[in-house]
Amino acid sequence: MGFLNCGEHDPWMKLLMEQYQASVVRTPQSGILPLLMLARDGDRIERRGEIVPVIEGSESVNLPPTQTDVAASISGERTREIKAKLSLELTAKFLQALGVPVPGASLNAQLFNGARSLSFEVSDVRQLRVDPNELGKALAGRRIDLDHPSVEVFLGKNRVDALVITRVLTSPKFAVHASADSGQSVEVDVNGIKDLIGEASIKVDWKATSKSSITFTGPSHVTFAFSCVPLNLRDDGSFTIGLEIRPDDARWAHTEQSQSPGLLRKEAPAVPEPGLLEW
């Protein structure tokens, strides 16, 4: 997975990072779920499968339940305006995740002709979360199967960081708002939607909410952002979940953690910068 840095001026991404400690994916998907393991090398992220199958004696692991809540603070929040080429690509990827394979070029030609930028918003957002503290307790004393092919990258001289997803944000519904130069709105060609989407539109509902905005609603939720915690794997297969804190770690000076070496099971974005992760 690559990373596209989007700068620090998008209020939507800022909200996701500050309130949900979440990274945004460039291609929303239904298969990004809690307990998925990730490998991180700088700003490159790679999926390594679920954590349970790599644990020795996994059949007896009793994991905490995944809690589902409404993430109301995100619904209705817009991104900043994004240049047409990238924003049309993102629109196409979200539609693909909902079950409509539409090229970005077709969107430009048939729906958003003349648009110089687009902004987005997601609605009906849900949060699926496994409590990191409960996860750490459930896996305390366990060991990773070092012969499992998924963990090879976390061992040896060139090892990379191991992460575990504990929270995902999902939505079946997103809106696209088109603008021309100087912030003027663009009238969307609603009549071109049926021709473009075709029979796939049976699964995806759409509605023109204004002359320059379209809302798409799919049959199921897809993940567009997630947060995670570190997995600290040792050479003997033992591991801990959470950020390992040392008494001399300057990051935790002036906090209650500075006097309590151990583990801080606090979620964080996979990459600590606002941007888009590409699987």
C-alpha positions as CSV (number, residue, x, y, z in Angstrom):
1,M,0.0,0.0,0.0
2,G,1.3,3.4,-0.9
3,F,0.5,6.7,0.8
4,L,-0.7,10.0,-0.7
5,N,-0.1,12.9,1.6
6,C,-3.0,15.4,1.4
7,G,-1.6,18.1,3.7
8,E,-2.9,19.3,7.0
9,H,-5.7,21.6,5.8
10,D,-8.6,19.1,5.3
11,P,-11.1,19.5,8.2
12,W,-12.6,16.1,7.5
13,M,-9.3,14.2,7.7
14,K,-8.4,16.3,10.7
15,L,-11.6,15.2,12.4
16,L,-10.9,11.5,11.7
17,M,-7.3,11.7,13.0
18,E,-8.1,13.7,16.1
19,Q,-11.3,12.1,17.2
20,Y,-11.0,8.6,15.9
21,Q,-7.2,8.3,15.4
22,A,-8.0,6.9,11.9
23,S,-6.2,6.7,8.6
24,V,-8.3,7.0,5.4
25,V,-8.0,4.5,2.6
26,R,-7.9,5.5,-1.0
27,T,-10.0,2.5,-2.0
28,P,-12.9,1.7,0.4
29,Q,-13.4,-2.1,0.9
30,S,-15.7,-4.4,2.9
31,G,-12.8,-6.7,4.0
32,I,-11.0,-4.1,6.2
33,L,-12.1,-5.2,9.7
34,P,-10.9,-5.2,13.3
35,L,-8.2,-7.8,14.2
36,L,-6.6,-7.6,10.8
37,M,-2.8,-7.5,11.0
38,L,-0.7,-5.0,9.1
39,A,3.0,-4.6,8.3
40,R,4.3,-1.0,8.2
41,D,7.5,0.0,6.6
42,G,7.7,3.8,6.7
43,D,4.5,5.0,5.1
44,R,3.9,1.7,3.2
45,I,1.3,-0.6,4.7
46,E,0.6,-4.2,3.8
47,R,-2.1,-6.6,5.0
48,R,-0.9,-9.8,6.6
49,G,-4.2,-11.5,7.5
50,E,-6.1,-11.9,10.7
51,I,-4.2,-12.1,14.0
52,V,-6.0,-15.2,15.4
53,P,-4.7,-17.8,13.0
54,V,-1.0,-16.9,13.7
55,I,-1.4,-17.4,17.5
56,E,-0.3,-20.7,18.9
57,G,-3.3,-22.6,20.2
58,S,-5.7,-20.2,18.4
59,E,-8.6,-22.5,18.8
60,S,-8.8,-21.7,22.5
61,V,-8.4,-17.9,22.1
62,N,-11.4,-16.0,23.6
63,L,-11.4,-12.6,22.0
64,P,-13.4,-9.6,23.2
65,P,-16.5,-8.8,21.1
66,T,-16.6,-6.3,18.3
67,Q,-18.8,-3.3,19.3
68,T,-20.8,-1.4,16.7
69,D,-21.8,2.2,17.3
70,V,-23.1,5.1,15.2
71,A,-20.3,7.6,14.5
72,A,-22.6,10.6,14.2
73,S,-19.9,13.3,14.4
74,I,-18.5,12.3,11.0
75,S,-21.8,12.1,9.1
76,G,-22.4,15.3,7.0
77,E,-18.8,16.6,7.3
78,R,-17.3,17.5,4.0
79,T,-13.8,17.1,2.8
80,R,-12.0,20.2,1.3
81,E,-12.3,20.6,-2.5
82,I,-10.0,18.1,-4.3
83,K,-8.8,18.6,-7.9
84,A,-10.9,16.9,-10.4
85,K,-8.5,14.2,-11.6
86,L,-7.9,12.7,-8.1
87,S,-11.4,13.3,-6.9
88,L,-13.0,11.5,-9.9
89,E,-10.7,8.6,-9.3
90,L,-11.8,8.5,-5.6
91,T,-15.4,8.7,-6.7
92,A,-14.9,5.8,-9.0
93,K,-13.2,3.7,-6.2
94,F,-16.0,4.4,-3.8
95,L,-18.6,3.3,-6.4
96,Q,-16.6,0.2,-7.2
97,A,-16.6,-0.6,-3.5
98,L,-20.4,-0.3,-3.5
99,G,-20.6,-2.6,-6.5
100,V,-20.5,-0.3,-9.5
101,P,-17.3,-0.5,-11.6
102,V,-17.2,2.9,-13.3
103,P,-14.0,4.5,-14.6
104,G,-13.1,7.9,-13.4
105,A,-12.8,9.2,-17.0
106,S,-16.4,8.3,-17.6
107,L,-17.5,10.2,-14.6
108,N,-15.8,13.3,-15.9
109,A,-17.2,13.0,-19.4
110,Q,-20.8,12.1,-18.5
111,L,-21.6,13.4,-15.0
112,F,-19.2,16.1,-13.9
113,N,-18.2,17.7,-17.2
114,G,-16.6,21.1,-16.5
115,A,-15.9,20.4,-12.8
116,R,-12.5,21.6,-11.6
117,S,-12.8,20.1,-8.1
118,L,-15.1,17.9,-6.0
119,S,-15.7,17.5,-2.3
120,F,-17.1,14.5,-0.5
121,E,-19.1,13.6,2.5
122,V,-20.1,10.2,4.0
123,S,-23.3,9.5,5.9
124,D,-24.8,6.7,8.1
125,V,-21.3,6.1,9.4
126,R,-20.8,3.2,11.8
127,Q,-17.8,2.4,14.0
128,L,-16.8,-1.2,14.6
129,R,-14.3,-1.5,17.4
130,V,-12.5,-4.1,19.6
131,D,-11.4,-2.5,22.8
132,P,-7.5,-2.5,22.7
133,N,-7.2,-3.0,26.5
134,E,-9.6,-6.0,26.4
135,L,-7.7,-7.4,23.4
136,G,-4.4,-7.1,25.2
137,K,-5.8,-8.9,28.3
138,A,-7.2,-11.7,26.1
139,L,-3.9,-12.3,24.4
140,A,-1.7,-11.9,27.5
141,G,0.8,-14.8,27.8
142,R,0.1,-16.1,24.3
143,R,2.8,-16.6,21.6
144,I,2.9,-16.1,17.9
145,D,3.6,-19.1,15.6
146,L,6.9,-18.1,14.2
147,D,6.6,-20.6,11.3
148,H,3.4,-18.9,10.0
149,P,4.2,-17.2,6.7
150,S,2.3,-14.1,7.7
151,V,4.8,-13.2,10.4
152,E,8.1,-13.6,8.5
153,V,8.3,-9.8,7.8
154,F,8.2,-9.0,11.5
155,L,11.3,-11.0,12.3
156,G,15.0,-10.7,11.6
157,K,17.4,-7.9,10.8
158,N,15.0,-6.2,8.3
159,R,11.9,-6.6,10.4
160,V,9.0,-4.1,9.9
161,D,6.4,-2.8,12.4
162,A,3.4,-5.0,13.2
163,L,0.0,-3.3,13.7
164,V,-3.4,-4.7,14.6
165,I,-6.6,-2.9,13.4
166,T,-8.9,-2.3,16.4
167,R,-11.4,0.2,14.9
168,V,-12.9,0.7,11.4
169,L,-15.3,3.3,10.1
170,T,-17.8,2.2,7.5
171,S,-20.6,3.7,5.4
172,P,-22.9,2.6,2.6
173,K,-23.5,6.2,1.5
174,F,-21.5,9.1,0.1
175,A,-22.2,12.4,-1.6
176,V,-20.2,14.2,-4.3
177,H,-20.3,18.0,-4.7
178,A,-18.9,19.5,-7.9
179,S,-17.4,23.0,-8.3
180,A,-16.0,24.9,-11.2
181,D,-13.3,27.7,-11.0
182,S,-13.7,30.2,-8.2
183,G,-15.9,27.9,-6.2
184,Q,-18.9,28.2,-8.6
185,S,-21.1,25.1,-8.7
186,V,-21.3,22.8,-11.7
187,E,-24.7,21.4,-12.8
188,V,-24.5,17.6,-12.8
189,D,-25.8,15.7,-15.8
190,V,-28.3,13.6,-13.9
191,N,-29.6,12.1,-17.2
192,G,-26.2,10.5,-17.7
193,I,-26.3,8.5,-14.5
194,K,-28.5,5.6,-15.8
195,D,-26.5,5.2,-18.9
196,L,-23.2,5.2,-17.0
197,I,-24.2,2.9,-14.1
198,G,-26.5,0.7,-16.2
199,E,-27.8,-2.5,-14.7
200,A,-25.5,-2.2,-11.7
201,S,-27.7,0.7,-10.5
202,I,-30.2,-2.0,-9.3
203,K,-27.9,-2.4,-6.3
204,V,-26.9,1.2,-5.8
205,D,-29.5,4.0,-5.3
206,W,-28.6,7.6,-6.3
207,K,-30.3,10.9,-5.8
208,A,-29.5,14.4,-7.0
209,T,-29.7,16.4,-3.8
210,S,-29.0,19.7,-5.7
211,K,-27.9,20.8,-9.2
212,S,-24.3,20.1,-8.3
213,S,-24.5,17.2,-5.8
214,I,-25.2,13.5,-6.1
215,T,-25.7,11.0,-3.3
216,F,-25.0,7.3,-3.8
217,T,-26.2,4.6,-1.5
218,G,-25.0,1.0,-1.7
219,P,-26.5,-2.2,-0.3
220,S,-23.9,-2.7,2.5
221,H,-21.3,-0.8,4.5
222,V,-17.7,-0.5,3.3
223,T,-14.7,0.6,5.3
224,F,-13.2,4.0,4.5
225,A,-10.9,4.5,7.5
226,F,-9.3,2.6,10.4
227,S,-7.1,2.9,13.5
228,C,-4.7,0.4,15.0
229,V,-2.4,-0.5,17.9
230,P,1.2,-1.8,17.7
231,L,2.0,-5.5,18.1
232,N,5.4,-5.9,19.7
233,L,6.8,-9.3,18.6
234,R,9.9,-10.7,20.3
235,D,12.2,-13.3,18.7
236,D,10.8,-16.1,21.0
237,G,7.2,-15.5,19.8
238,S,6.0,-13.7,22.8
239,F,4.3,-10.4,22.2
240,T,2.4,-7.5,23.7
241,I,-0.4,-5.3,22.3
242,G,0.1,-1.6,22.7
243,L,2.8,1.1,22.7
244,E,5.7,0.1,25.0
245,I,6.5,3.0,27.3
246,R,9.9,3.6,28.9
247,P,10.4,5.9,31.8
248,D,12.9,8.0,29.8
249,D,10.6,8.3,26.7
250,A,10.2,12.1,26.0
251,R,6.9,11.5,24.3
252,W,5.2,10.8,27.6
253,A,6.8,13.4,29.7
254,H,4.4,15.5,31.8
255,T,1.8,12.7,31.6
256,E,0.6,10.1,34.1
257,Q,2.3,7.5,31.9
258,S,5.8,9.0,32.4
259,Q,5.8,7.5,35.9
260,S,4.3,4.1,34.9
261,P,6.5,2.2,32.4
262,G,4.5,-0.5,30.6
263,L,2.0,-0.5,27.9
264,L,-0.2,2.3,26.5
265,R,-3.0,0.7,24.5
266,K,-3.9,3.8,22.6
267,E,-5.1,3.6,19.1
268,A,-3.4,5.7,16.4
269,P,-3.5,6.2,12.6
270,A,-1.4,3.7,10.6
271,V,0.6,6.7,9.2
272,P,0.7,9.8,11.5
273,E,-0.1,12.3,8.7
274,P,-3.3,13.3,6.9
275,G,-3.5,11.4,3.6
276,L,-4.8,8.4,1.7
277,L,-3.5,4.8,2.0
278,E,-3.6,2.7,-1.1
279,W,-3.9,-1.1,-0.6
